[in-house]
Amino acid sequence: MLADKSFNKEALKEDPIIIVVVDDGIGNAYIENADGTKTAQGATAFFTGQDNPELKYEIHPIFKDVLLTDENGNYVYKTVVDSYDFNGTIYEFPHNGDIAHDMVSFTQKSHGTATTGVIAFFIHKFGLEDYIKIVPIKADNYLRPTGVSLSGNEWDKKSVDFALEVGADILSLSISG
């Protein structure tokens, strides 16, 4: 199939295609070792070590130029997770405006990082960083929410509502409930 030469790709710089990915987050918690290596911290370490000053957060560099930003250069993202019941202890999840912290994946699987990473890889592969942007939403259903948090279906609804709010052209949902 031949490309449509009348298509104005440059117009997408002002109004890019937006892919919203609803999954378990794209950030990782880790501790930096003395030798400079990083040890990933899963849910247990995150919840039991929230006050640990050695605990750091990051998103993979593949996301840096493909995530949608607002007019001030801040990443557009959402987490609909406010607290968890982890092994009978309720943990509040404070949002601090840092995407790596707010979007930390509480699972060892990092499904959201993998899913979003595949999309980011292809955006890079075809040089579409200026034309397609990703908005991640953390709606982690792996660890069930507390009684005061949202049920899985409410997470899904809030996620879809936010996707519509930001003008999603494509919505990727990795959910269960």
N, C-alpha and C positions, 0 to 999 in steps of 0.2 A: 504494500500500500504506500502510495506517495504521500508525503507530508503536505498539508494544506498551506500553501505559500501565502495565502491571504490572512492567515491567523496572526494576530498581533501579540506575540509572546511578551513584548516589552510592557504591555498594559498590565501583565500579571505582577510586575514589580510593585505597582501601587496597590493592587488588590490580588494578593497571591491565593492560590488554591490552599485551603486549610484542611489538614487531616487531623482529626481529633482521635487520640488513642486512649481508650479507657481500659486500664489494667492495674497492676499492683505497684506502680511507681517506676521511676527511672533512676533514682538516687541510691547510693550505697553508703553504708556506715562502715568505717574502717579505723584501725589503729595503725599508725606508722611505727615500724620497728626501727631499732637502732641502726640497722644496716640499710635503711631506706626503703625496704620492701613494705608492703601493706598486707595486713591481715584483715580479711573481710569479717564483719560482725553481723550476724543474723539477728533474728527477732529476740532471742534470749539475751544476747549481749546488749542489744539496743535498749530493751526495757529495763534490764537490771543495771545498766551503766549509763543511764541518761545524764547523770551528773558528772560523769567521767570526763575531765578536761582533755584527755588524750583521744577521745572519740571525735573523729572528723567525718565529713560528708563530702561526696563528690558526685557529679554526673560525668559520664564518659565524654571525652572531647568530641566524639562524632556528633553529639547533639548541639554543640555550641552555636553553629551558624544555620541550623535548620529549624530551631524552635522559634515560634512566633514571639515577637517582642511588641510592647506597646510603644506609644509615642515618646516615652521617657527611656526606652531601652531595657525595660524590665521584662523578664520572661512572662508570658501568659500561660498559666497553668492553674490547676485546681486540685485540691485534695478534699474529698468528701468524708474523710476519716478523721474523727475527732478524739476517739478513745477506743481502747481495746480491752477485752477481758482476756488476759494472758495467764493461763494456768491458775485461774481463780483470783488474780489480782487485777484491778482496774487501773489502767494507765491512761492518763490524759495525754493527748498528742498536741503539744503546743506548735502552732504555725509561726514561724519567725520571718517569713518573707525571703528565705534563702531556698531556692528551688531544690538544691541537693538535700537539704535537711527535710523540707516539707514533703518531698517526693521519695524519701527513702523507702526501699522495698523491705518489708518485714519478712519476706519468705527467703528461703535458701535458693529458690528456683530463679528468682529475678526474671520472671516471665515478661514483665513490662519492659525491662531493659532490652531483652532479646527481641520482642515484637517491635518496639519502637526503633531499635537499632537496625533491623532489617529495612524498615522504611527509610531511615536516614541513610543507610548504605546506598540504596538505589537513587535517592535524591543526589548524593555526591557522585555516584557512578555516571550519571547522565548530566551533571553540571547544572542542576535545577535549584540550587540553593536560594536563588533570588525569586523563584517562581512558585515554589511549594513550601509551606511551613507546617510544622507539627505543633499541636497543643496537647500535652499529656494531662490526663486526669487520673488521679489515684483513687480507685474504688476497690480496694483490696478485700476480697471476700474469702481469702484463705484463713485468716484469723477472724473469727466471728466478732461482731461488735458487741458492746455492752448493751444493757437494757436501755440506757439513755441515748445511745447512738442509733444510727439508722440500720434497718434491716437490709438485707441484700437488695430487695426490690426497690426500696427507697433510695439506696445508693445509686442504683441504675437510673432511676428517674432523675435524680439530681444531676447525674453525669450527663444525661441526654439534654436536660434543660440548659446546662452550661455550654454544651456543644452547640446548641442552637443559638445561644446568646452570643457566642464568638463567631458565628457565621460558618460553621463547619460545612464543607463541601463533601467530605468523606468522613464516616464515623466507623472506627474499628473498635469493637466491643469484645473483650475477653472476660466474660463474666460467668458466674454460676450462682444459683440460688434456689 
